[in-house]
């Protein structure tokens, strides 16, 4: 039901993504960085519309989608022998190719996706970009304090010695965990045989020793000791538990418009919606009991991945009907 409601609210806006153009406006519209896909209809203007509406849903934000009727002001390079016709435009309008397949999403959609993919591959090659050789951040005497104290990321730091057998066994698991946690926490490594002052500062006696530093830690002496296992899964599970403990429990907010539902409900893995009676039908003590009951439920599952919203009945008829 929740997914149905989410779609009910957002689908009505997709037609706004399509630009309905006049012939004289096509040149300016196509002069952009994105791929532009143009449907040229005959003067009746009925063909291909359904397919393009579906494309707008799938590719919103990635391509520009336009529809124009064949008229005497359409530039000659967009005129086709038959209609409807589809032109794919890129390189700021300098490159125009004819799409020759059927104007159905099952064929046109994959064709557009292939073009976007090839363009992205080209951009990556041009910029010399490649995945990092390692997701583990190397730390030492020269950068440790500055990075840990000023970073917006949490850091899980391994102090190791190159000759340590346990450290060698941990290395592939540490790398795998670093990759899995790359958007949530940084995993780092300090060679304690090189950065001896750091090892002494943290009282490192054995290897590997792992310490956790929350984002922006100013007092480095308050680092937490890692007490989890040494497989990638165990490291990730420990990190997620630590992250969860640092996040305040979610609060239940009143949803009275679409933007609040999007932010606090539909963006979450799971959303709980409390439907409450109108305040006019309950005294203040009863209303307080309602909210306290919600707080108790939140405390049972205090996950930042869950959303909690409440709706007051009989305040927005359209909103109520949607649910």
C-alpha positions in Angstrom: 0.0 0.0 0.0 2.8 2.4 0.9 4.5 1.9 -2.5 1.2 2.5 -4.3 0.6 5.7 -2.4 4.2 6.9 -3.2 3.6 6.3 -6.9 0.2 7.9 -6.8 1.7 11.2 -5.7 4.7 11.4 -8.0 3.5 10.1 -11.3 1.4 13.1 -12.1 4.4 15.3 -12.5 6.3 13.3 -15.2 4.5 14.9 -18.2 6.1 18.2 -17.1 9.5 16.8 -18.1 8.5 16.7 -21.7 9.0 19.9 -23.6 6.3 20.6 -26.2 8.1 22.7 -28.7 7.4 24.8 -31.8 9.6 24.4 -34.8 11.4 27.7 -34.3 12.4 26.7 -30.7 14.1 23.4 -31.5 17.6 24.7 -32.1 17.8 26.5 -28.7 16.3 23.6 -26.9 18.8 21.1 -28.4 21.8 23.3 -27.5 22.6 21.6 -24.2 25.0 19.2 -22.6 22.5 16.3 -22.2 21.4 13.9 -24.9 18.2 15.3 -26.4 15.5 13.0 -27.8 13.1 14.7 -30.1 9.8 13.2 -31.4 8.6 14.9 -34.6 4.9 14.3 -35.2 2.7 15.1 -38.1 0.2 17.9 -37.8 -2.3 15.7 -36.0 0.2 15.2 -33.2 -1.0 11.9 -31.8 1.8 9.4 -32.6 4.5 8.3 -30.0 3.2 10.3 -27.1 2.6 7.4 -24.8 6.1 6.0 -25.4 7.7 9.4 -24.7 5.7 9.8 -21.5 7.1 6.5 -20.3 10.6 7.5 -21.3 10.2 10.7 -19.2 9.6 8.6 -16.2 12.7 6.4 -16.7 15.3 9.0 -17.9 14.2 12.1 -16.0 17.4 14.1 -15.2 19.5 12.2 -17.7 18.2 13.3 -21.1 16.1 16.1 -22.5 12.8 15.0 -24.1 11.0 17.1 -26.6 8.0 16.8 -28.9 7.4 19.0 -31.9 4.9 18.9 -34.8 6.1 19.1 -38.4 5.6 22.7 -39.5 7.1 25.2 -41.9 9.4 26.7 -39.2 11.1 23.4 -38.4 14.8 23.6 -39.3 15.6 21.5 -42.4 18.0 19.2 -40.6 15.1 17.9 -38.5 12.8 17.3 -41.4 12.2 13.6 -42.2 10.7 11.7 -45.1 8.0 10.2 -42.9 6.4 10.9 -39.5 6.5 10.2 -36.7 10.3 10.5 -36.6 12.8 10.4 -33.7 16.0 12.4 -33.7 18.7 11.9 -31.1 20.8 15.0 -30.6 23.9 15.6 -28.6 27.2 17.5 -28.7 25.2 20.8 -28.2 23.1 20.1 -31.3 26.0 19.5 -33.6 25.4 15.7 -33.8 22.0 14.5 -35.0 21.2 10.9 -35.7 18.0 9.3 -36.9 16.4 6.6 -34.8 15.2 3.9 -37.2 13.6 1.4 -34.9 10.0 1.2 -33.8 8.8 4.0 -31.5 8.0 1.7 -28.6 9.7 1.9 -25.2 10.9 -1.7 -25.4 13.2 -0.7 -28.3 13.8 3.0 -27.9 14.5 2.8 -24.2 17.5 0.4 -24.4 18.8 2.3 -27.4 19.0 5.5 -25.4 20.5 3.7 -22.4 23.3 2.3 -24.6 24.0 5.8 -25.9 24.2 7.3 -22.4 26.4 4.4 -21.2 28.9 4.9 -24.1 29.0 8.7 -23.4 29.7 8.1 -19.7 32.5 5.6 -20.6 34.0 8.3 -22.9 33.8 10.9 -20.2 35.6 8.7 -17.7 38.3 7.9 -20.2 38.8 11.6 -21.1 39.1 12.6 -17.4 41.5 9.8 -16.6 39.2 8.5 -13.9 39.4 5.0 -12.6 38.2 3.2 -9.4 40.6 3.7 -6.5 43.3 1.0 -6.2 42.4 0.7 -2.5 39.5 2.0 -0.4 41.7 1.9 2.7 43.0 5.3 3.6 46.7 5.3 4.4 47.5 7.4 7.6 50.7 8.4 9.2 52.4 11.0 11.4 52.0 13.7 8.7 48.3 13.4 8.1 46.7 11.5 11.0 45.7 14.4 13.3 44.5 16.7 10.6 42.3 14.1 8.8 40.8 12.6 11.9 40.0 15.9 13.7 38.7 17.8 10.6 36.9 15.0 8.7 33.1 14.8 8.4 33.6 11.0 8.1 33.9 8.4 10.9 37.2 6.6 10.9 38.0 3.0 11.8 41.8 2.8 12.0 44.0 -0.3 12.0 47.5 -0.1 13.4 49.6 -2.8 11.8 53.1 -4.1 11.4 54.3 -5.5 8.0 55.7 -8.6 9.6 52.5 -9.4 11.5 50.9 -12.6 10.3 47.4 -11.7 11.7 47.7 -8.3 9.9 48.4 -10.1 6.6 45.3 -12.3 7.2 43.2 -9.3 8.0 44.3 -7.2 5.0 41.8 -8.6 2.3 38.9 -8.5 4.8 39.8 -4.9 5.7 39.9 -3.9 2.0 36.5 -5.6 1.3 34.9 -4.0 4.4 36.4 -0.6 3.3 34.7 -0.9 -0.1 31.3 -1.9 1.4 31.4 1.0 4.0 32.8 3.6 1.7 29.7 5.8 1.8 29.3 5.5 5.6 32.7 5.3 7.2 36.4 5.4 6.2 38.6 2.5 7.0 42.3 3.4 7.4 45.6 1.8 8.2 48.7 3.0 10.0 52.1 1.3 9.7 53.1 1.4 13.3 56.7 0.5 12.5 57.0 3.7 10.5 54.6 6.0 12.5 56.1 5.1 15.8 55.0 8.3 17.6 51.4 7.5 16.7 51.7 4.0 18.0 53.2 5.3 21.3 50.5 8.0 21.6 47.7 5.4 21.4 49.6 2.8 23.5 49.7 0.2 20.8 51.1 -3.0 22.3 50.0 -5.7 19.7 49.0 -6.0 16.1 46.6 -5.5 14.7 45.0 -2.9 17.0 41.9 -1.2 15.7 40.4 2.0 17.0 37.3 4.0 16.1 37.2 7.8 15.8 33.8 9.4 15.3 33.6 12.3 12.8 35.4 15.4 13.9 36.9 13.8 17.0 39.0 16.6 18.7 40.1 14.6 21.7 41.9 11.7 20.1 42.4 10.0 23.4 38.7 9.2 23.5 38.9 6.8 20.6 36.9 3.6 21.1 38.5 0.2 20.9 37.3 -2.2 18.2 36.1 -5.4 19.7 34.5 -7.2 16.7 35.7 -10.1 14.6 38.2 -10.0 11.8 36.2 -11.1 8.8 34.7 -8.5 6.4 31.2 -9.3 7.4 32.0 -8.9 11.1 33.8 -5.6 10.5 30.8 -4.3 8.5 28.3 -5.5 11.2 30.4 -3.9 14.0 30.6 -0.6 12.0 26.9 -0.5 11.3 26.1 -1.1 15.0 28.4 1.7 16.0 26.9 4.0 13.4 23.4 3.2 14.7 24.4 4.1 18.2 25.7 7.5 17.1 22.5 8.4 15.3 19.7 9.9 17.5 16.4 7.9 17.3 14.1 9.1 14.6 11.2 11.4 15.5 7.6 11.1 14.3 6.7 14.1 12.3 3.3 15.3 11.1 2.8 14.8 7.4 0.6 17.4 5.9 2.1 17.7 2.4 3.9 15.7 -0.2 7.4 17.1 0.6 7.3 15.9 4.2 6.3 12.4 3.1 9.1 12.3 0.5 11.7 13.4 3.1 10.6 11.5 6.2 8.8 8.5 4.7 9.3 7.5 1.1 13.1 8.0 1.3 13.4 5.4 4.0 13.7 1.6 3.8 10.5 1.2 5.8 8.0 3.8 6.9 5.4 3.7 9.7 2.4 5.9 9.3 0.1 6.7 12.2 -3.4 7.8 11.3 -4.8 9.8 14.2 -8.3 11.3 14.7 -8.8 15.0 14.4 -7.7 17.0 17.5 -11.2 18.2 17.8 -12.3 14.7 18.7 -9.8 14.1 21.5 -8.8 16.1 24.6 -5.2 17.0 25.2 -4.4 14.1 27.5 -5.8 11.6 25.0 -3.8 13.2 22.2 -0.7 13.0 24.4 -1.2 9.3 24.9 -1.3 8.9 21.1 2.0 10.5 20.6 3.6 8.7 23.6 2.5 5.4 22.1 4.3 6.3 18.9 7.4 7.3 20.8 7.3 3.9 22.6 7.1 2.1 19.3 10.1 4.1 17.9 12.1 3.1 20.9 11.4 -0.6 20.1 13.0 -0.2 16.6 15.1 3.0 16.8 16.6 2.7 13.3 17.6 5.7 11.3 16.6 3.7 8.2 12.9 3.8 9.3 10.6 6.7 8.8 7.8 7.7 11.2 5.0 10.1 10.3 1.5 10.8 11.6 -1.5 12.2 9.8 -4.4 14.0 11.4 -7.7 12.9 9.9 -10.3 15.2 8.4 -7.8 18.0 7.7 -7.0 17.4 4.1 -9.7 15.5 2.2 -7.5 14.7 -0.9 -4.7 13.5 1.3 -7.0 11.2 3.2 -8.5 9.7 0.0 -5.0 9.0 -1.3 -4.4 6.6 1.6 
